[in-house]
Amino acid sequence: MKKIHIKKGDTVYVNAGNDKGKTGKVLAVQPDKDRAIVEGINMVSKHTKPNSKQPQGGIIKQEAGIHISNLQLIDPQQNKPTRVGYKFVDGKKIRYAKKSGEEIK
């Protein structure tokens, strides 16, 4: 299993695919599939039957998963894509941006 370098709530940059160059917030991470669902990225049309939420049914647009290899974390200091590093500070493992060296919350 690969190391997942992004978490729910992170802002990411899409570096490949139809949405290349866009940024968005991670809504969910699926580590078993190596995919993440990003707000406004990889939108697909889904046909739904009528139910209590959607009495009419019909076609709705929603986000689909995108492979994590196509995502890069946005550096909080420079607002540019960066790689993620890990280090131990006071016995705790933290993530940091390789470009600026700043800790990622």
SULDAJO-V17974 format. One record per residue. N is the residue number from 1. RES is the residue in one letter. SS is DSSP state (alpha for helix, beta for strand, coil for the rest). Layout:
N | RES | SS
N | RES | SS
This chain:
1 | M | coil
2 | K | coil
3 | K | coil
4 | I | coil
5 | H | coil
6 | I | coil
7 | K | coil
8 | K | coil
9 | G | coil
10 | D | coil
11 | T | beta
12 | V | beta
13 | Y | beta
14 | V | beta
15 | N | coil
16 | A | coil
17 | G | coil
18 | N | coil
19 | D | coil
20 | K | coil
21 | G | coil
22 | K | coil
23 | T | beta
24 | G | beta
25 | K | beta
26 | V | beta
27 | L | beta
28 | A | beta
29 | V | beta
30 | Q | beta
31 | P | coil
32 | D | coil
33 | K | coil
34 | D | coil
35 | R | beta
36 | A | beta
37 | I | beta
38 | V | beta
39 | E | coil
40 | G | coil
41 | I | coil
42 | N | coil
43 | M | beta
44 | V | beta
45 | S | beta
46 | K | beta
47 | H | beta
48 | T | beta
49 | K | coil
50 | P | coil
51 | N | coil
52 | S | coil
53 | K | coil
54 | Q | coil
55 | P | coil
56 | Q | coil
57 | G | coil
58 | G | beta
59 | I | beta
60 | I | beta
61 | K | beta
62 | Q | beta
63 | E | beta
64 | A | coil
65 | G | beta
66 | I | beta
67 | H | beta
68 | I | alpha
69 | S | alpha
70 | N | alpha
71 | L | beta
72 | Q | beta
73 | L | beta
74 | I | beta
75 | D | coil
76 | P | coil
77 | Q | coil
78 | Q | coil
79 | N | coil
80 | K | coil
81 | P | beta
82 | T | beta
83 | R | coil
84 | V | beta
85 | G | beta
86 | Y | beta
87 | K | beta
88 | F | beta
89 | V | beta
90 | D | coil
91 | G | coil
92 | K | beta
93 | K | beta
94 | I | beta
95 | R | beta
96 | Y | beta
97 | A | beta
98 | K | coil
99 | K | coil
100 | S | coil
101 | G | coil
102 | E | coil
103 | E | beta
104 | I | beta
105 | K | coil
